[in-house]
Amino acid sequence: MTIKIDRREFIKLMGASGAMVAGSALMPGWAYAAGPTTLLCNTLFHGGDAQAMEIIVKKFNDTHKDVELDLTQGSWTEYYAQLYNAVVAGEAPQIGICHNFRFSKMYPALIPFNDSPAGDLLKKVGFKRDDFVEYVWDIATIEGKQYGIPLDNSLLGIYYNKAVFREAGLDPENPPENYAEFEKAANAIRDKTGKYAYHPGAYGQPRWYRRMWYILFWQKGGELIQNDQAAFNNDKGREALQYLVDIPQKGWNKQGTNGASQFAAGELGMCVNGTWNYLALAKTDLDWGFLGIPKWFEKRYTWGSNHFLVIPKQPQKRNKLVLPAAETIKWITDNSYLWGMWGGHVPMSKAALKNKELLASETWAKTLQTFTKMSFEGVYKSLPAHPKINEINAAIQPYIVEAYNGTISVRQALDRAEKDVNKALKS
């Protein structure tokens, strides 16, 4: 069901959660004073990468006189509903973001680059499949139409505090790579420092525990969905969830905590977080490192996703903004080495991946080189591109959190999640 929203509600929804950058709070197509064409760019970035996108937008605005980007960011949980409703209401931004696993549901609300009101934008603007990592480009190709331009890979890994490692008698230059080494490191931090050893849930919201269970389950060789049915309520799923549930039982951390806050305070040895975490940590005085993801079980996997730049459907009166939106997206992808340097994500532009400034950057040395290897050496794994993936996630998530918090058993959690997922798949 789509709920239409009026202009006032849309402004409230889209503006409340994001920082406005570079000028006007007015939506494109409304009354403007004389000046450059204003394009609204709306993203769901909200961590260090939100700060990075602000830097990139400022750089764009400082170097362009005819077009100005007006940036709104940070509405992660409601982003796609807001974007879809904005399209229905005729008030969509000109540039948006879409995850790889969201295209199957979102593409009807997007303008195909090769079949737009302004013509074939791939040819007009100069987008070429060969200029990007091809398999990622193809994710946004649906029935011959190109609905997005690849921006990045984003992945999860473990950041660690080198000072805490030294205090625990561990070698900070040789962080754990496998199950045995990880257990040894976490126990040493717990026993010798009095600090928290490990946090599996980044900022502590429910989705982080779900993602961590996905990682452990995938490392066990599991798949979430098979033959359009839940396929995780088995020994692999239970063993993976038990390992997650045991973390507070081992005294490595406590339920209901925020790992990112613990890490920033110097009270945590190891914390799961994403590519976007680089800029946030770079601004601290912490002596930190990045270890990638351990091989806990049979296969080294981590959760990952791709961000694409997209053009949401516009009302006819704003179709004149489609071409400048595409040209702006081209500038962003051409300069996406900056997104790697400041945002910490792995660029999907081949030229950006070879950029000398990026390869010489501290970001590359600290995190991005490892994240890039993870992206292209089989460690990266994403959610299945299922049209009901959001419903699948929503069905699984509360039970993973309840199990982690100790309010239900591992078996109860997966029994209930299986029932709800299958119900969602049949509806």
N, C-alpha and C positions, 0 to 999 in steps of 0.2 A: 504494500500500500504506500503510495506517495502522498505526503502531506504538503500542500502548497503553503507557502509563507508569503506574507506581504513584504513590502520594501523595508518597513521599520523593523520587523522581526528579523529580516535577513541581515540588516546592519548590526543588530544586537548580537546575532549568532556569530557572524563572521568577524566582528571587531572585538568582542569581549576578551577573547583568549590570546590574541596575537599582538605583537608590537608593530606599530605602523612606522614605516620607513619611507623617507624620500617624498614627503609632501602630502597631497590631498587625501582626505578620508572619503571623498566622493567616489562613487562607482563610475567606471567608464561609461560614456554615453549620456551622462547627465550634463547639466550646464557647467561649462568650464570657462575660466578666464582665458584670454588669448595666451598661447604658449605652446609647449610641446604636447604631443599626443600622450595621454596618460594610459598606461596599461596596468590593470590590477593583477598582481601575482599572489596567489594564495597557496601556502604550503602547510604541511603538518609537522614541520621541524620544530623542535622545542628544547634541544639540549645544546651541546657545543656546536652542532651543525646549524642551528638556528642563528647563532652569532656569525658563523661562517657565511651563511646566505645573506645576512645583512651587509657584510663586507663586500660580497660580490655585487649585490644590488647597488651599493654606494659607488663601487668602481664603474659599473655600467652607467649610472646616472651622471657621474663626473665626466665620462668620456662620450656622452651622447647629448646632443642639443635638441633633436627632433622628437625623441621618445623618452618618457620618464616612467620608471617602474615604481608602483606603489605596493608595498609588501605587507602582507598579513600572515602571521605564522602561529603555529602551536596548538591547533585544535585537533589533537590526535584521535581521541575516542569518537568524536562526532564528525570528523572531517568529511568522510565520504557521504554521509547522509546530508550534510550541509551543502556539499558540492552538487549532489544530485538534485536536491530541492532548489538550489539556486538556478540550475539549468531550467527546471520546470517553471520557475517563477520569472524567467527571462532576465535574471540579474547575476549571471555567472561571471566570475573573473575571466580574464583572457588567457591566463597561464595558470596551470595547476600541476599537481603531482598525482601519479597513480603507481601503486605497487604492482609488481608482476602478477601476483596472485589475485588481484582485484579486477583485471581487465575483463574477465569472463562476465562480470556483472555490470561493470561501469562503462564499457565501450559504447553502448547506445547513447550515452550522455556526452560523448566526445566527438570532435570533428576529425575525420580521417585526413591526414596530411596530403594524401594523394587524391583526394576527392573532396576538396573544401569549397566554400563559396568563393574563394579567391583563386580557384584553380588547383593545379598540382603543385603543392608547396614543396614537395621533395625536389622537383626540377627547378622551380622558381628560386628557391633559397639555396639549393645545393646540398641537401642531405643525401648521403650515399651509404647504403648498407655496409659496404666494404670499409668505411671509415670507423665503424664501431665493431665491438665484439659481436659476431654475427648471430650466435645462438640467443643472445640477449635481445638484439634487434628483432628477431623473429617472434619473440614472446608477444610483442605488440602488433603483430601482423595477423589479422583476423579476416578470413575470406577475401584475401588479396588487398585489404585496406590497412594502412599503417596508422595506428591510433596513438602512438607515442614514440618519443625519441629517448633512447637510453641515456641516463645520467650516471648511474653508479651501481655497484654492489655494496650492500651494507651487511655486516656479519657480526656475530657475537664471539667474544673471546674473553680471556681472563687477564685482567690487570693486577699487578702485584706490587706490594710495598717493599722496596729493597731494604730499607732500614729495619722493618719488622723481620724480614728474612735473616738479616745479620744477627739480630737480637735472639732469634730462635736457633742460631747455629747453622743456618742453611746458607748455601752459596747463592748469592743473588744473581750471579751470572749464569747459573745453571738451574733454571726453574724446572718444575716437574713436567714430564712428558707423558707419563702413563699412570695407570691405576695405583701401582705400588708406590711410585714416587710422590704422587699427589697425596695419598693417605699419610705417608711419612711426613711430608711438609706440613699438612694441616694439623696433624697431631703434635708436631714440634712447636708450632706457633701457639696452639692451645696450652700446651704443658709448660713452655718455657717463657712465654711473654705475658700471659694474662690477657692478651688481646683476642679479638675475634679472629678465627682462622680463615673462614671462607663464607661468602654470601652468594647464593645461586640466583638471586632475584633482583639484581641491580637496584632499582629505585623502590622496590617493594610492592609495586602494583601487581594485581593477580596475573596479568598477561606474562610477566617475567617468569613466574614459576611454571606456567604452562609451556613456555618456550624452552625452559631448561629440561622439563620432562621430555619434550619432543627430541631434544638433542640426545639425551640418554637412551631413549627408545630407539631412535635411528641408529645410534651406535651399537645397539643390540641386534640390528638388522631388521627392525620393524618398519611397517608402513601403516599410516593412519587409516586409509580407506582402500578397500579392495572389492571389486564387483559392486560398487556403490553401497557398501556396507561398512560399518565400523570394523576395524581389523586389529585393534590394540588391546582387547581384553583377553590377554593370554599371558604365558609365563614371561615373555620378553617385556610386555607392558608393565606387569607387576614388579618384576625385578628392577626395571628402570625407575619406577615410582618409589619403590622401597629405598633405593639409594638416595633419592631426593629427600624423602621423608626422614631418613636417618640423620640428616645433617644437624638439626637441633638436638637430636637424641645423643649424638656424639660430642656435643658441647662445642661444636665449631661455630655456631651462631644461635640466635634465638628467633622464635617466630615473631612476626609483626615488626620487623626492623627494616631500615633503609640502608642497603649496602653502600650506595653511593655516598651517603652522608657519613657512614662509618669510615669509609675509605678516605674521604676528604679530611676527616678529623685525625687521621693517622692511627686509627684504632682497629684496622682490619688488614689482614695479610693478603687475601686474594678476593677479587670481586669480578663477577661476570658483568660485562658491559659491552657496548657496541663500538663500531668504527667512529661514530660521532663523538665519542668521549674524549678524543685527543685534545681538542682546544680547551675544554674545561679543565683537564689535568695540567695542561701546559701553563695555565695561569696560576698554578699553585707552587708551593715550595717543596712539595713532596718529592722524594727520590723514588721514582716508580719505574716499573718495567712492564713489558707485555709478553705473555708466554704463548699466545695463540689459544689452542684448545687441547687439553690432554686426550689421549686415547684411553678412555676409561674402559671401554669394552672392545668388541671385535673390530669395529671400523671407526676411524676418526671422522666424525661429522660435527658440524656446527649449524645452527639456525642462521639463515640469511635471506635477503630479499633484494630486489632491484627497485630503484626509483626511476620513473620515466617522467619526462616533461610532456604535458598534454595541453591541448586547447579545448576547453569545454565548449559545447554548443552555445552559439550566441543568437539573440534575437536579430531579425533581419536588419534593423537600424544600426547594429553594431558590427555587421559583417566586414565593414571597412577596417576593423581592428585586427582581423584574422592574419593578414599578411605581416603587419609589424610584429604581431605576437610570435609568428614563426621565425622572423628574422632575429628577434630577441632570444628565442630558444637556441637558434644557431650560434649566437654570440656566447651564450652560457656554455653550450657543449664544446665550442671551440676553445673556451678558456676553462674547461673543467679540471685542468691541472690545479687551478686555484681551489676548487672544491675538494680535491684530494689533500692539498697542503693545509687548508684551514678547517675543512669539514671532516677530514679523516677517512672519507669513503674512497672506495676503489673506483676510479673513473672508468667508464666503458668506452670512451673515445680512445682509439688506438694511438693517436698523436699525443693525447694527454698522458697515457701510460709511459710514453718515451720522453716526456718533457724533461729537459736537463735540470730546470729549476726544481721540479717536483722530486727528481731522483737525488738531488743534493740537499733536500730539505730535512729538517729535524723530524717532521712527521713521518717521512719515509723510513728514516733510521729507527725511530721509536716504535712505530706500529704498522705503517702502511705497507712496508715490504713484506711483513709476515701476513697481513690480511690479503695482499695480492696473491701470494703463494697459496693461501688457503682457498682463494677464489678459483684458481685455475689448476689446482692439483687434487681436486676431488673431495675437498673437505667441506666446501660450501654445499648446503642443501636447503631447498626452499619448500614451502608448503605446496601441496598439490594445487594445480590451477583448476579448482572445482568451483562451479557457480555458487555453491552454498558453503564455501570455506568459512565465511564469517559466522554462519550458523553453527558450523562444526566446532570452531574455536569457542564460541559462546556456550555450547553444550558441554564441552570438556572442562573449561577453565575453572568453574567454581568448585568442582569436585577435586581437582588437583590441589587447590588452595586449602580446602577442608582437610584433605589427607595430610598436607604439610603441617597444618596447624594442629593435627592430632584429634580432630573432632569426629572423623570417620576413618575406617581402616582402608588400606590400599585396595583390598578386594571390593569393598563397598564403593569406593570412588570410581573404579573402572567399570563395575557393574552398572552404576547409575549413569556414568558418562556414555557407555555403550548404548543404553536404552534411549537416552536423549538424542544422541547423534543419529541413530537409526530412525527415530521419530522425525527428526529434521530432514533427513534424506528422503523420507517417504512423503513428506507434506508438499 
